[in-house]
Amino acid sequence: MRVDTKKLSLIQHILLTEDEALLDQIRQLLAVVPQGQVIGWDSLSEVEKQAIEEGLAQSERGEGRAHEEVMAEYRAKYGI
């Protein structure tokens, strides 16, 4: 996917959402990470590291869902 297409897709998702918590998270993410900066493992909080490790463990146990499946459900739900 081209960068312009990704940007437009994100903008569309942001415009369609009514989830204020999600919008706050996006705002915080954009405020915390200067453009071009990469966040490394060492810059994450312990809570963030634990959440990532738990997600990886869930995936290894087969508890995850395929990205394609989740996106198909999302597109069907929101008509995207």
C-alpha distance (Angstrom), angle and dihedral (degrees) to the residues before:
residue distance angle dihedral
M1 . . .
R2 3.79 . .
V3 3.79 119.8 .
D4 3.82 92.1 -115.5
T5 3.79 90.7 52.2
K6 3.80 90.8 49.4
K7 3.79 91.2 50.5
L8 3.80 93.0 49.6
S9 3.79 91.0 47.6
L10 3.81 91.4 51.9
I11 3.78 91.8 47.1
Q12 3.79 90.3 51.0
H13 3.81 92.0 50.4
I14 3.80 91.2 48.4
L15 3.79 92.4 49.2
L16 3.80 92.8 49.3
T17 3.79 98.2 46.4
E18 3.78 122.3 99.3
D19 3.81 91.3 -175.7
E20 3.80 105.6 116.3
A21 3.79 92.3 -173.4
L22 3.80 90.3 56.9
L23 3.80 91.3 48.8
D24 3.80 90.0 50.3
Q25 3.81 90.3 51.0
I26 3.81 91.3 50.5
R27 3.80 90.6 48.8
Q28 3.81 90.9 50.2
L29 3.79 92.5 47.0
L30 3.78 92.2 52.0
A31 3.80 91.4 46.6
V32 3.81 94.7 48.1
V33 3.79 100.7 44.6
P34 3.80 114.0 58.0
Q35 3.79 113.9 -144.0
G36 3.79 111.3 -80.6
Q37 3.81 94.9 13.6
V38 3.79 117.8 126.8
I39 3.78 119.1 -145.5
G40 3.79 111.6 -133.7
W41 3.79 129.2 -156.2
D42 3.81 91.5 -106.5
S43 3.81 91.6 57.4
L44 3.82 92.4 57.8
S45 3.79 122.3 96.6
E46 3.79 120.3 -115.6
V47 3.82 89.5 -107.7
E48 3.81 90.7 54.3
K49 3.81 91.8 47.0
Q50 3.82 91.3 49.5
A51 3.82 91.2 49.3
I52 3.80 91.2 51.6
E53 3.80 92.1 46.8
E54 3.81 91.2 49.2
G55 3.80 90.4 49.8
L56 3.80 90.4 51.7
A57 3.81 90.9 48.3
Q58 3.82 90.7 50.3
S59 3.79 89.7 50.9
E60 3.80 91.8 50.0
R61 3.83 88.8 52.0
G62 3.80 89.5 53.7
E63 3.80 93.6 -111.7
G64 3.79 95.2 127.6
R65 3.79 131.3 92.1
A66 3.77 126.5 -129.8
H67 3.79 114.7 -98.3
E68 3.80 90.3 -126.9
E69 3.82 90.8 55.2
V70 3.80 93.8 50.2
M71 3.81 92.7 45.8
A72 3.83 92.3 48.7
E73 3.81 89.4 52.3
Y74 3.82 90.8 47.2
R75 3.80 93.2 48.6
A76 3.80 91.6 48.6
K77 3.80 92.2 48.5
Y78 3.82 96.4 46.8
G79 3.80 99.9 29.5
I80 3.78 93.8 -120.9
